[in-house]
Amino acid sequence: MSLFRTDRPPFTVRAACLARAALAVAAAAGGALLAQPAAAQDGTAQLMQIGQRFADEALKQGQAGGMPLRMEVQIGQLDSRLRLAACAKVEPYLPAGSRLWGRTRLGLRCLQGAVAWNVFLPITVKAWGPAWVLQNGVASGRALTAGDAVQAEVDWAEDSAAVYANPADWIGLVAARPLSAGQALRQNMLRPPALFAAGAEVRVMVSGGGFAVTSSGKAMAAAGEGQTVRVRMDNGRLISGVVNPEGVVLVQ
């Protein structure tokens, strides 16, 4: 059984889990008290420590929630040109739209100080887990076989596309572009083998509201199972649908 569904990449589920963990950590922390008020260069190291603790704790909570990955976080540097006013209490938080996955950032804002400030600390979150890595180059359009890749530990968060964790999910799929040895197989690299070519006559099934109508038309492009394709019907109308395992284009 695959570690993830092909229609819902695992990083979206796990990133959501990490986001919830980050919110829980922020709520529990309620702002970090500094040993000494932070100002300019003197406070930079302390701010980075606050960010490190925040990210480490959020990742720890995410793993406690069942994430089967080995997580790491690398803290970047604040802009050296920043000149921050002294602050006795700093709150770390995850900015809206951000997630603890790959290259991202943490927010740090002053809650107790003469001047309210808000800065962003760059971080990189690595998520090490099993995946399949190519042993050799694969030409575009060639179907993959079991001997093309070996299992290895890779950083799932290095790319936004989900990795394949089960060989049954990628064997027989076709390279969507030229692939190189050493690349971890990800969902944006492969596509299903074509069930029909461009210009081929295909069956089209339109369904909805308790009815289903079957007709035919010409495929505007080659397509395989699960892919969306446009079909020109006999009356000249263009419609889009998803190809099922039998090569029928299903239109809702």
MARBA-3410 file (N, C-alpha, C, O; in Angstrom, 1 decimal):
252
0.8,-1.2,0.0,0.0,0.0,0.0,0.9,1.2,0.0,1.9,1.3,0.7 ~ 0.5,2.2,-0.8,1.3,3.4,-0.9,1.2,4.2,0.4,0.2,4.2,1.1 ~ 2.2,5.0,0.7,2.2,5.9,1.9,1.3,7.1,1.6,1.0,7.9,2.6 ~ 0.8,7.3,0.4,0.0,8.4,0.1,-0.9,8.2,-1.1,-0.6,7.3,-1.9 ~ -1.9,9.0,-1.2,-2.8,8.9,-2.3,-2.3,9.7,-3.4,-1.7,10.8,-3.2
-2.4,9.2,-4.7,-1.9,10.0,-5.8,-2.7,11.2,-6.1,-2.2,12.1,-6.7 ~ -3.9,11.3,-5.6,-4.7,12.5,-5.8,-4.6,13.5,-4.7,-5.1,14.6,-4.7 ~ -3.8,13.1,-3.6,-3.6,14.1,-2.6,-2.1,13.9,-2.0,-1.9,13.1,-1.2 ~ -1.2,14.6,-2.6,0.2,14.5,-2.2,0.4,14.5,-0.7,-0.3,15.3,0.0 ~ 1.3,13.7,-0.1,1.5,13.6,1.3,2.0,14.9,1.9,1.6,15.2,3.1
2.7,15.7,1.2,3.3,16.9,1.8,2.1,17.9,2.2,2.3,18.6,3.2 ~ 1.0,17.9,1.5,-0.1,18.8,1.8,-0.7,18.4,3.1,-1.1,19.2,3.9 ~ -0.8,17.1,3.3,-1.4,16.6,4.6,-0.5,16.9,5.7,-0.9,17.3,6.8 ~ 0.8,16.5,5.5,1.8,16.7,6.6,2.1,18.1,6.9,2.3,18.5,8.0 ~ 2.1,19.0,5.8,2.3,20.4,6.1,1.2,21.0,6.8,1.4,21.9,7.7
-0.1,20.5,6.6,-1.2,21.0,7.4,-1.1,20.6,8.8,-1.4,21.4,9.7 ~ -0.6,19.4,9.0,-0.3,18.9,10.4,0.7,19.8,11.1,0.5,20.1,12.3 ~ 1.8,20.1,10.4,2.8,21.0,10.9,2.3,22.4,11.2,2.6,23.0,12.2 ~ 1.4,22.9,10.3,0.8,24.2,10.6,0.0,24.2,11.8,0.1,25.2,12.6 ~ -0.8,23.1,12.1,-1.6,23.1,13.3,-0.7,23.0,14.5,-0.9,23.6,15.5
0.4,22.2,14.4,1.4,22.1,15.5,2.0,23.4,15.8,2.2,23.8,16.9 ~ 2.3,24.2,14.7,2.9,25.5,14.9,2.0,26.5,15.6,2.4,27.2,16.5 ~ 0.7,26.4,15.3,-0.3,27.3,16.0,-0.4,26.9,17.4,-0.5,27.8,18.3 ~ -0.3,25.6,17.7,-0.4,25.1,19.1,0.8,25.6,19.9,0.7,26.0,21.0 ~ 2.0,25.5,19.3,3.2,26.0,19.9,3.1,27.5,20.2,3.5,27.9,21.3
2.7,28.2,19.2,2.6,29.7,19.4,1.6,30.0,20.5,1.9,30.9,21.3 ~ 0.4,29.3,20.6,-0.5,29.6,21.6,0.0,29.3,23.0,-0.2,30.0,24.0 ~ 0.8,28.2,23.1,1.3,27.8,24.4,2.4,28.7,24.8,2.6,29.0,26.0 ~ 3.3,29.2,23.8,4.4,30.0,24.2,3.9,31.4,24.6,4.4,31.9,25.6 ~ 3.0,32.0,23.9,2.5,33.3,24.3,3.6,34.4,24.2,3.4,35.4,24.9
4.7,34.1,23.5,5.8,35.1,23.5,6.9,34.6,24.3,6.7,34.1,25.4 ~ 8.1,34.8,23.8,9.3,34.3,24.5,10.0,35.4,25.3,10.3,36.5,24.7 ~ 10.2,35.3,26.6,10.9,36.3,27.4,12.4,36.1,27.1,12.9,35.0,27.2 ~ 13.1,37.2,26.8,14.5,37.2,26.6,15.2,37.4,27.9,14.8,38.1,28.8 ~ 16.4,36.7,28.0,17.2,36.9,29.2,17.7,38.3,29.3,17.7,38.9,30.4
17.9,39.0,28.2,18.3,40.4,28.2,17.5,41.0,27.0,17.3,40.3,26.0 ~ 17.0,42.2,27.2,16.3,42.9,26.1,17.1,42.8,24.8,18.3,43.1,24.8 ~ 16.5,42.5,23.7,17.2,42.3,22.4,17.2,43.6,21.7,16.2,44.3,21.6 ~ 18.4,44.0,21.2,18.6,45.2,20.4,19.7,45.0,19.4,20.8,44.5,19.7 ~ 19.4,45.3,18.1,20.4,45.3,17.1,21.2,44.0,17.1,20.6,42.9,17.2
22.6,44.0,17.0,23.3,42.8,17.0,23.2,42.0,18.2,23.3,40.7,18.1 ~ 23.1,42.6,19.4,23.1,41.9,20.7,21.9,40.9,20.7,22.1,39.8,21.3 ~ 20.8,41.2,20.1,19.7,40.3,20.2,19.5,39.3,19.0,18.6,38.5,19.1 ~ 20.3,39.4,18.0,20.2,38.6,16.8,20.3,37.1,17.2,19.5,36.3,16.8 ~ 21.3,36.7,18.0,21.5,35.3,18.3,20.3,34.8,19.1,19.8,33.7,18.9
19.8,35.7,20.1,18.6,35.3,20.9,17.4,35.1,20.0,16.6,34.1,20.2 ~ 17.2,36.0,19.0,16.1,35.8,18.1,16.1,34.5,17.3,15.1,33.9,17.1 ~ 17.3,34.2,16.9,17.5,32.9,16.1,17.2,31.7,17.0,16.7,30.7,16.5 ~ 17.6,31.8,18.3,17.4,30.7,19.2,15.9,30.6,19.4,15.4,29.4,19.6 ~ 15.1,31.7,19.5,13.7,31.6,19.7,13.1,30.9,18.5,12.2,30.1,18.6
13.5,31.3,17.3,13.0,30.7,16.1,13.3,29.2,16.0,12.5,28.4,15.6 ~ 14.5,28.8,16.4,14.9,27.4,16.4,14.0,26.6,17.4,13.6,25.5,17.0 ~ 13.8,27.1,18.6,13.0,26.4,19.6,11.6,26.3,19.1,11.0,25.2,19.2 ~ 11.0,27.3,18.5,9.7,27.3,18.0,9.5,26.2,16.9,8.6,25.4,17.0 ~ 10.4,26.2,15.9,10.3,25.3,14.8,10.6,23.9,15.3,9.8,22.9,14.9
11.5,23.7,16.2,11.8,22.3,16.7,10.6,21.8,17.5,10.3,20.6,17.3 ~ 10.0,22.6,18.3,8.8,22.1,19.0,7.6,21.8,18.1,6.9,20.8,18.3 ~ 7.4,22.6,17.1,6.3,22.4,16.2,6.5,21.1,15.4,5.6,20.3,15.2 ~ 7.8,20.9,15.0,8.1,19.6,14.3,8.0,18.4,15.2,7.5,17.4,14.7 ~ 8.3,18.6,16.4,8.2,17.5,17.4,6.7,17.1,17.6,6.4,15.9,17.6
5.9,18.1,17.7,4.5,17.9,17.8,3.9,17.2,16.6,3.0,16.3,16.7 ~ 4.4,17.7,15.4,3.9,17.1,14.2,4.3,15.6,14.1,3.5,14.8,13.6 ~ 5.5,15.2,14.5,5.9,13.8,14.5,5.1,13.0,15.5,4.8,11.8,15.2 ~ 4.8,13.6,16.6,3.9,12.9,17.6,2.6,12.6,17.1,1.9,11.7,17.5 ~ 2.2,13.4,16.0,0.9,13.2,15.4,0.9,12.1,14.3,-0.1,11.9,13.7
2.0,11.4,14.2,2.1,10.3,13.3,2.8,10.5,12.0,2.6,9.8,11.0 ~ 3.7,11.6,11.9,4.4,11.8,10.7,5.6,10.8,10.6,6.5,10.9,11.4 ~ 5.6,9.9,9.6,6.7,8.9,9.5,7.9,9.5,8.8,8.5,8.8,7.9 ~ 8.4,10.6,9.2,9.5,11.3,8.6,10.5,11.8,9.6,10.1,12.0,10.8 ~ 11.8,11.9,9.2,12.8,12.4,10.1,13.0,13.9,9.8,13.5,14.2,8.7
12.6,14.8,10.7,12.5,16.2,10.4,13.8,16.9,10.9,14.3,16.6,11.9 ~ 14.2,17.9,10.1,15.3,18.8,10.5,14.9,20.2,10.2,14.1,20.4,9.3 ~ 15.5,21.1,10.9,15.3,22.5,10.6,16.6,23.3,10.6,17.4,23.1,11.6 ~ 16.8,24.1,9.6,18.0,24.9,9.5,17.6,26.4,9.6,16.8,26.8,8.8 ~ 18.2,27.1,10.5,17.8,28.5,10.7,18.7,29.4,9.9,20.0,29.2,9.9
18.1,30.3,9.2,18.9,31.2,8.4,19.3,32.4,9.2,19.3,32.4,10.4 ~ 19.7,33.5,8.5,20.2,34.7,9.1,19.2,35.8,8.9,18.6,36.0,7.8 ~ 19.0,36.6,9.9,18.2,37.9,9.8,19.0,38.9,8.9,20.3,38.8,8.9 ~ 18.4,39.8,8.3,19.0,40.8,7.5,20.0,41.6,8.4,19.5,42.2,9.4 ~ 21.2,41.6,8.0,22.3,42.3,8.9,22.0,43.8,8.9,22.6,44.5,9.8
21.2,44.4,8.1,20.9,45.8,8.1,19.9,46.2,9.1,19.7,47.4,9.3 ~ 19.2,45.2,9.7,18.1,45.5,10.6,18.7,46.1,11.9,19.7,45.7,12.4 ~ 18.1,47.1,12.4,18.4,47.8,13.7,17.1,47.8,14.5,16.3,48.7,14.4 ~ 17.0,46.8,15.4,15.7,46.6,16.1,15.8,47.2,17.5,16.9,47.2,18.1 ~ 14.7,47.9,17.9,14.7,48.5,19.2,14.7,47.3,20.2,14.2,46.2,20.0
15.1,47.6,21.5,15.2,46.7,22.5,13.7,46.1,22.8,12.8,46.8,22.7 ~ 13.7,44.8,23.1,12.4,44.2,23.3,12.5,43.1,24.4,13.5,42.3,24.3 ~ 11.6,43.1,25.3,11.7,42.1,26.4,10.9,40.8,26.2,11.2,39.8,26.8 ~ 10.0,40.9,25.2,9.2,39.7,24.9,8.9,39.6,23.4,8.4,40.5,22.9 ~ 9.4,38.5,22.8,9.2,38.3,21.4,8.3,37.1,21.1,8.5,36.0,21.8
7.4,37.3,20.2,6.5,36.2,19.9,6.9,35.6,18.5,6.9,36.3,17.5 ~ 7.2,34.3,18.4,7.4,33.6,17.1,6.1,33.1,16.6,5.2,32.8,17.4 ~ 5.9,33.2,15.3,4.6,32.7,14.7,4.9,32.3,13.3,5.9,32.6,12.6 ~ 4.0,31.5,12.7,4.0,31.1,11.4,3.2,32.0,10.5,2.0,32.1,10.7 ~ 3.7,32.8,9.6,3.0,33.7,8.8,1.9,33.0,8.0,2.0,31.9,7.6
0.8,33.8,7.7,-0.3,33.2,6.9,0.2,32.8,5.6,1.0,33.5,4.9 ~ -0.2,31.6,5.1,0.2,31.1,3.8,1.5,30.4,3.8,2.0,29.8,2.8 ~ 2.2,30.4,5.0,3.5,29.7,5.1,3.3,28.3,5.7,2.2,28.1,6.4 ~ 4.2,27.5,5.6,4.2,26.1,6.2,5.6,25.7,6.6,6.5,26.1,6.0 ~ 5.7,24.8,7.6,7.0,24.3,8.0,7.4,23.2,7.0,7.3,22.0,7.4
7.8,23.5,5.8,8.1,22.6,4.8,9.0,23.2,3.7,8.6,24.2,3.2 ~ 10.2,22.7,3.5,11.1,23.3,2.5,11.6,24.6,3.0,11.7,24.9,4.2 ~ 11.9,25.5,2.0,12.3,26.9,2.3,11.1,27.7,2.7,10.1,27.8,1.9 ~ 11.1,28.3,3.9,10.0,29.0,4.4,10.5,30.1,5.3,11.7,30.4,5.3 ~ 9.7,30.6,6.1,10.1,31.7,7.1,9.2,31.7,8.3,8.1,31.2,8.3
9.8,32.2,9.4,9.1,32.4,10.7,9.0,33.9,10.9,9.9,34.6,10.6 ~ 7.9,34.3,11.5,7.7,35.7,12.0,8.2,35.8,13.4,8.0,34.9,14.2 ~ 8.7,36.9,13.7,9.1,37.3,15.1,8.7,38.7,15.3,9.0,39.6,14.6 ~ 7.8,38.9,16.3,7.3,40.2,16.6,7.5,40.6,18.1,7.4,39.8,19.0 ~ 7.8,41.9,18.3,8.0,42.4,19.6,6.6,42.7,20.3,5.8,43.4,19.8
6.5,42.1,21.5,5.2,42.3,22.3,5.4,43.3,23.4,4.5,43.9,23.9 ~ 6.7,43.3,23.9,7.0,44.2,25.0,8.2,45.0,24.7,9.4,44.6,24.9 ~ 8.0,46.2,24.2,9.2,47.1,23.9,8.7,48.5,23.6,7.5,48.7,23.4 ~ 9.6,49.4,23.6,9.2,50.8,23.3,8.7,51.0,21.9,7.9,51.8,21.6 ~ 9.3,50.1,20.9,8.9,50.2,19.5,8.4,48.8,19.1,9.1,47.8,19.3
7.2,48.7,18.5,6.7,47.4,18.0,7.4,47.1,16.7,7.4,47.9,15.8 ~ 8.0,45.9,16.6,8.6,45.6,15.3,8.2,44.1,15.0,7.8,43.3,15.8 ~ 8.4,43.8,13.7,8.0,42.5,13.2,9.0,42.2,12.1,9.2,42.9,11.1 ~ 9.7,41.0,12.2,10.7,40.6,11.2,10.5,39.2,10.8,9.7,38.4,11.5 ~ 11.1,38.8,9.7,11.0,37.4,9.3,12.3,36.7,9.2,13.3,37.2,8.6
12.3,35.5,9.8,13.5,34.7,9.8,13.5,33.6,8.8,12.6,32.7,8.9 ~ 14.4,33.5,7.8,14.3,32.4,6.8,14.8,31.1,7.5,15.7,31.1,8.3 ~ 14.1,30.0,7.2,14.4,28.7,7.7,14.2,27.7,6.5,13.5,27.9,5.5 ~ 14.9,26.6,6.7,14.7,25.4,5.7,14.3,24.2,6.5,15.1,23.8,7.4 ~ 13.2,23.6,6.2,12.7,22.4,6.9,13.0,21.2,6.0,12.5,21.2,4.8
13.7,20.2,6.5,13.9,19.0,5.7,13.1,17.9,6.3,13.0,17.8,7.5 ~ 12.6,17.0,5.4,11.7,15.9,5.8,12.3,14.6,5.2,12.0,14.4,4.0 ~ 13.1,13.9,5.9,13.8,12.7,5.4,12.9,11.5,5.5,12.4,11.2,6.6 ~ 12.7,10.8,4.4,11.9,9.6,4.3,12.2,8.8,3.1,13.0,9.2,2.3 ~ 11.6,7.6,3.0,11.9,6.7,1.9,11.3,7.1,0.6,10.2,7.7,0.6
12.0,6.9,-0.4,11.5,7.3,-1.8,12.3,6.4,-2.8,13.1,5.6,-2.4 ~ 12.1,6.6,-4.1,12.7,5.8,-5.1,13.6,6.8,-6.0,13.1,7.8,-6.5 ~ 14.9,6.4,-6.1,15.8,7.2,-6.8,16.3,6.5,-8.1,16.6,5.3,-8.1 ~ 16.3,7.3,-9.2,16.7,6.7,-10.5,18.2,6.2,-10.5,19.1,7.0,-10.0 ~ 18.4,5.1,-11.0,19.8,4.5,-11.2,20.4,5.0,-12.5,21.6,5.0,-12.6
19.6,5.4,-13.4,20.1,5.7,-14.8,19.1,6.8,-15.4,18.1,7.1,-14.8 ~ 19.6,7.4,-16.4,18.7,8.4,-17.1,17.6,7.7,-17.8,17.7,6.6,-18.3 ~ 16.5,8.4,-17.9,15.3,7.9,-18.6,14.8,8.9,-19.6,14.6,10.1,-19.3 ~ 14.7,8.5,-20.9,14.3,9.4,-22.0,12.8,9.8,-21.8,12.0,9.0,-21.3 ~ 12.5,11.0,-22.3,11.1,11.4,-22.2,10.2,10.4,-23.0,10.5,10.1,-24.2
9.1,10.0,-22.4,8.2,9.1,-23.1,8.4,7.7,-22.9,7.6,6.8,-23.3 ~ 9.5,7.3,-22.2,9.8,5.9,-21.9,9.1,5.5,-20.7,9.1,6.2,-19.7 ~ 8.5,4.3,-20.7,7.9,3.7,-19.5,8.9,3.2,-18.5,9.9,2.6,-18.9 ~ 8.7,3.4,-17.2,9.7,3.0,-16.2,9.4,1.5,-15.8,8.3,1.0,-15.8 ~ 10.6,0.8,-15.5,10.5,-0.6,-15.1,11.1,-0.6,-13.7,11.6,0.3,-13.2
10.9,-1.8,-13.0,11.3,-2.0,-11.6,12.8,-1.7,-11.5,13.3,-1.3,-10.4 ~ 13.6,-2.0,-12.5,15.1,-1.8,-12.4,15.6,-0.4,-12.6,16.8,-0.2,-12.5 ~ 14.7,0.5,-12.9,15.1,1.9,-13.1,15.4,2.7,-11.8,16.2,3.6,-11.9 ~ 14.9,2.2,-10.7,15.1,3.0,-9.5,15.3,2.1,-8.3,14.9,0.9,-8.3 ~ 16.0,2.6,-7.3,16.3,1.9,-6.0,15.8,2.8,-4.9,15.7,4.0,-5.0
15.4,2.1,-3.8,14.9,2.9,-2.6,16.0,3.5,-1.9,17.1,3.0,-1.7 ~ 15.8,4.8,-1.4,16.8,5.5,-0.7,16.0,6.5,0.2,14.9,6.8,0.0 ~ 16.8,7.1,1.2,16.2,8.2,2.0,16.5,9.5,1.3,17.6,9.8,0.9 ~ 15.4,10.3,1.1,15.6,11.6,0.4,14.8,12.6,1.2,14.0,12.3,2.1 ~ 15.1,13.9,0.9,14.3,15.0,1.5,13.1,15.2,0.8,13.1,15.8,-0.3
11.9,14.8,1.3,10.6,15.0,0.7,10.3,16.5,0.5,9.6,16.8,-0.5 ~ 10.8,17.3,1.3,10.5,18.7,1.3,11.4,19.5,0.3,11.2,20.8,0.2 ~ 12.3,18.9,-0.3,13.2,19.6,-1.2,12.5,20.1,-2.5,12.9,21.1,-3.1 ~ 11.4,19.5,-2.8,10.6,19.9,-4.0,9.1,19.9,-3.6,8.7,19.1,-2.7 ~ 8.3,20.7,-4.2,6.9,20.8,-3.8,6.1,19.6,-4.3,5.0,19.3,-3.7
6.6,18.9,-5.3,5.9,17.7,-5.8,6.1,16.5,-4.9,7.2,16.3,-4.3 ~ 5.0,15.7,-4.7,5.1,14.5,-3.8,6.0,13.4,-4.4,6.0,13.3,-5.6 ~ 6.6,12.7,-3.5,7.5,11.6,-3.9,6.6,10.3,-4.1,5.5,10.3,-3.6 ~ 7.1,9.3,-4.8,6.5,8.0,-4.9,7.2,7.2,-3.8,8.4,7.0,-3.8 ~ 6.4,6.6,-2.9,6.9,5.7,-1.9,6.7,4.3,-2.1,7.3,3.4,-1.4
5.9,3.9,-3.1,5.6,2.5,-3.4,5.9,2.3,-4.9,5.4,3.0,-5.7 ~ 6.7,1.2,-5.2,7.0,1.0,-6.6,5.8,0.7,-7.5,5.8,1.0,-8.7 ~ 4.7,0.1,-6.9,3.5,-0.1,-7.7,2.9,1.1,-8.2,2.1,1.1,-9.2 ~ 3.2,2.3,-7.6,2.6,3.5,-8.0,3.3,4.2,-9.2,2.8,5.0,-9.9 ~ 4.6,3.7,-9.5,5.3,4.4,-10.6,5.8,3.4,-11.7,6.0,3.9,-12.8
5.9,2.1,-11.4,6.2,1.2,-12.5,5.2,1.2,-13.6,4.0,1.0,-13.3 ~ 5.6,1.4,-14.8,4.7,1.4,-15.9,4.3,2.8,-16.3,3.7,3.0,-17.4 ~ 4.6,3.8,-15.4,4.3,5.2,-15.8,5.4,5.7,-16.8,6.4,5.1,-16.9 ~ 5.1,6.7,-17.5,5.9,7.2,-18.6,6.6,8.5,-18.1,6.0,9.4,-17.5 ~ 7.9,8.7,-18.5,8.6,9.9,-18.1,8.0,11.1,-18.9,7.9,11.1,-20.1
7.6,12.1,-18.1,7.0,13.3,-18.8,8.1,14.2,-19.4,7.7,15.1,-20.2 ~ 9.3,14.0,-19.0,10.4,14.8,-19.5,11.7,14.0,-19.3,11.7,13.0,-18.6 ~ 12.8,14.3,-19.9,14.1,13.6,-19.7,14.4,13.6,-18.2,14.4,14.7,-17.6 ~ 14.8,12.4,-17.7,15.1,12.3,-16.2,16.5,11.9,-16.1,17.1,11.2,-17.0 ~ 17.2,12.3,-15.0,18.6,12.0,-14.8,18.8,11.0,-13.6,18.0,11.0,-12.7
19.9,10.3,-13.7,20.3,9.4,-12.6,20.4,10.2,-11.3,21.0,11.3,-11.4 ~ 20.0,9.6,-10.2,20.1,10.3,-8.9,18.9,11.1,-8.5,18.7,11.6,-7.4 ~ 17.9,11.3,-9.5,16.7,12.1,-9.1,15.7,11.2,-8.4,15.6,10.0,-8.7 ~ 15.1,11.8,-7.4,14.0,11.0,-6.7,12.8,11.2,-7.5,12.4,12.2,-7.9 ~ 12.1,10.1,-7.7,10.8,10.1,-8.5,9.7,10.9,-7.7,9.4,10.6,-6.6
9.2,11.9,-8.4,8.1,12.7,-7.9,7.0,12.7,-8.9,7.2,12.4,-10.1 ~ 5.8,13.1,-8.4,4.6,13.0,-9.3,4.6,13.9,-10.5,3.9,13.6,-11.4 ~ 5.3,15.0,-10.4,5.4,15.8,-11.6,6.3,15.4,-12.7,6.4,16.0,-13.7 ~ 7.0,14.3,-12.5,8.0,13.7,-13.4,7.3,12.7,-14.4,7.9,12.4,-15.5 ~ 6.3,12.1,-13.9,5.7,10.9,-14.6,4.2,11.2,-15.0,3.6,12.0,-14.4
3.8,10.4,-16.0,2.4,10.5,-16.4,1.9,9.1,-16.8,2.8,8.2,-17.1 ~ 0.6,8.8,-16.8,0.2,7.5,-17.3,0.5,7.3,-18.7,0.5,8.3,-19.5 ~ 0.6,6.1,-19.2,0.8,5.8,-20.6,-0.5,6.2,-21.3,-1.6,6.0,-20.8 ~ -0.3,6.7,-22.6,-1.5,7.1,-23.3,-2.4,5.9,-23.7,-1.9,4.9,-24.1 ~ -3.7,6.1,-23.6,-4.7,5.1,-24.0,-5.2,5.4,-25.4,-5.7,4.5,-26.0
-4.9,6.6,-25.9,-5.3,6.9,-27.2,-4.4,8.1,-27.7,-3.9,8.8,-26.8 ~ -4.3,8.3,-29.0,-3.5,9.4,-29.5,-4.3,10.6,-29.9,-5.6,10.5,-29.9 ~ -3.7,11.7,-30.2,-4.4,12.9,-30.6,-5.1,12.6,-31.9,-4.5,12.0,-32.8 ~ -6.3,13.0,-32.1,-7.1,12.8,-33.3,-7.9,11.5,-33.3,-8.7,11.2,-34.2 ~ -7.7,10.6,-32.2,-8.3,9.3,-32.2,-9.8,9.5,-31.8,-10.2,10.4,-31.1
-10.6,8.6,-32.3,-12.1,8.6,-32.0,-12.2,8.0,-30.6,-11.7,6.9,-30.3 ~ -12.8,8.7,-29.7,-13.0,8.3,-28.3,-14.4,8.3,-27.9,-15.2,9.1,-28.4 ~ -14.8,7.4,-26.9,-16.1,7.5,-26.3,-16.2,8.5,-25.3,-15.2,8.7,-24.5 ~ -17.3,9.2,-25.2,-17.5,10.3,-24.2,-18.8,10.0,-23.4,-19.8,9.7,-24.0 ~ -18.7,10.0,-22.1,-19.8,9.7,-21.3,-20.1,11.0,-20.4,-19.3,11.4,-19.6
-21.3,11.6,-20.7,-21.7,12.8,-19.9,-22.7,12.3,-18.9,-23.7,11.7,-19.2 ~ -22.5,12.7,-17.6,-23.4,12.2,-16.6,-23.7,13.4,-15.6,-22.9,14.4,-15.5 ~ -24.8,13.3,-14.9,-25.2,14.3,-13.9,-26.7,14.3,-13.7,-27.5,14.1,-14.7 ~ -27.1,14.5,-12.5,-28.5,14.6,-12.2,-29.3,13.3,-12.5,-30.5,13.3,-12.8 ~ -28.6,12.2,-12.3,-29.2,10.9,-12.4,-29.3,10.3,-13.8,-30.0,9.3,-14.1
-28.6,11.0,-14.8,-28.6,10.5,-16.2,-27.2,10.3,-16.7,-26.3,10.9,-16.1 ~ -27.1,9.6,-17.7,-25.8,9.4,-18.4,-26.0,9.2,-19.9,-26.8,8.4,-20.3 ~ -25.2,10.0,-20.7,-25.4,9.9,-22.1,-24.0,9.6,-22.7,-23.0,10.2,-22.4 ~ -24.0,8.6,-23.6,-22.7,8.2,-24.3,-22.7,8.7,-25.7,-23.7,8.5,-26.4 ~ -21.6,9.3,-26.1,-21.4,9.8,-27.5,-20.0,9.5,-27.9,-19.3,8.8,-27.2
-19.6,10.2,-28.9,-18.2,10.0,-29.4,-17.7,11.3,-29.9,-18.4,12.2,-30.3 ~ -16.3,11.4,-30.0,-15.7,12.6,-30.5,-14.2,12.4,-30.8,-13.8,11.2,-30.6 ~ -13.5,13.4,-31.2,-12.1,13.3,-31.5,-11.3,13.9,-30.4,-11.5,15.1,-30.0 ~ -10.3,13.1,-29.9,-9.4,13.6,-28.8,-8.5,14.7,-29.4,-7.9,14.5,-30.5 ~ -8.4,15.8,-28.7,-7.5,16.9,-29.1,-6.0,16.6,-28.7,-5.2,17.3,-29.2
-5.8,15.6,-27.9,-4.4,15.3,-27.5,-4.4,13.8,-27.0,-5.4,13.3,-26.7 ~ -3.2,13.3,-27.0,-3.0,12.0,-26.4,-3.2,12.1,-24.9,-2.9,13.1,-24.3 ~ -3.8,11.0,-24.2,-4.1,11.1,-22.8,-4.1,9.7,-22.2,-4.5,8.7,-22.9 ~ -3.8,9.6,-21.0,-3.9,8.3,-20.2,-4.9,8.4,-19.1,-5.5,9.4,-18.9 ~ -4.9,7.3,-18.3,-5.9,7.2,-17.2,-5.7,8.3,-16.2,-4.5,8.6,-15.8
-6.8,9.0,-15.8,-6.7,10.0,-14.8,-6.4,11.4,-15.4,-6.5,12.4,-14.6 ~ -6.0,11.5,-16.6,-5.7,12.8,-17.2,-6.9,13.5,-17.8,-7.9,12.8,-18.2 ~ -6.9,14.8,-17.8,-7.9,15.6,-18.4,-7.6,15.9,-19.9,-6.5,16.2,-20.2 ~ -8.6,15.7,-20.7,-8.4,15.9,-22.2,-9.6,16.6,-22.8,-10.7,16.4,-22.3 ~ -9.3,17.4,-23.8,-10.4,18.0,-24.5,-10.8,17.2,-25.7,-10.0,16.6,-26.4
-12.1,17.1,-26.0,-12.7,16.3,-27.1,-13.6,17.2,-27.9,-14.4,18.0,-27.4 ~ -13.4,17.1,-29.3,-14.3,17.8,-30.2,-15.4,16.9,-30.6,-15.2,15.9,-31.2 ~ -16.6,17.3,-30.2,-17.8,16.5,-30.5,-18.2,16.6,-32.0,-17.7,17.5,-32.7 ~ -19.1,15.8,-32.4,-19.6,15.8,-33.8,-20.2,17.2,-34.2,-20.1,17.5,-35.4 ~ -20.8,17.9,-33.2,-21.4,19.2,-33.5,-20.4,20.3,-33.5,-20.7,21.5,-33.6
-19.1,20.0,-33.3,-18.0,21.0,-33.2,-17.7,21.5,-31.9,-16.8,22.3,-31.7 ~ -18.5,21.2,-30.9,-18.3,21.7,-29.5,-17.1,21.0,-28.9,-16.9,19.8,-29.0 ~ -16.4,21.8,-28.1,-15.2,21.3,-27.4,-15.6,21.1,-25.9,-16.2,22.0,-25.3 ~ -15.4,19.9,-25.4,-15.7,19.6,-24.0,-14.4,19.0,-23.3,-13.6,18.4,-24.0 ~ -14.3,19.0,-22.0,-13.2,18.5,-21.3,-13.7,17.4,-20.4,-14.8,17.5,-19.8
-12.9,16.3,-20.2,-13.3,15.3,-19.3,-12.1,14.5,-18.8,-11.0,14.8,-19.3 ~ -12.3,13.6,-17.9,-11.2,12.8,-17.3,-11.2,11.4,-17.9,-12.3,10.8,-18.0 ~ -10.1,10.9,-18.3,-10.0,9.5,-18.9,-10.1,8.4,-17.8,-9.3,8.5,-16.9 ~ -11.0,7.5,-18.0,-11.1,6.4,-17.1,-10.1,5.2,-17.5,-9.6,5.3,-18.6 ~ -10.0,4.1,-16.8,-9.1,3.1,-17.1,-9.4,2.4,-18.5,-8.5,1.8,-19.1
-10.6,2.5,-18.9,-11.0,1.9,-20.2,-10.8,2.9,-21.4,-11.1,2.5,-22.5 ~ -10.4,4.1,-21.1,-10.2,5.0,-22.2,-11.4,5.9,-22.5,-11.4,6.6,-23.5 ~ -12.4,5.8,-21.7,-13.6,6.6,-21.9,-13.4,7.9,-21.2,-12.9,8.0,-20.1 ~ -13.8,9.0,-21.9,-13.7,10.3,-21.3,-15.0,10.6,-20.6,-16.1,10.7,-21.1 ~ -14.8,10.8,-19.2,-16.0,11.1,-18.4,-16.1,12.6,-18.2,-15.2,13.3,-17.8
-17.4,13.1,-18.4,-17.7,14.5,-18.3,-18.8,14.6,-17.3,-19.8,14.0,-17.4 ~ -18.6,15.5,-16.3,-19.6,15.7,-15.3,-20.5,16.9,-15.8,-21.4,17.2,-15.1
END
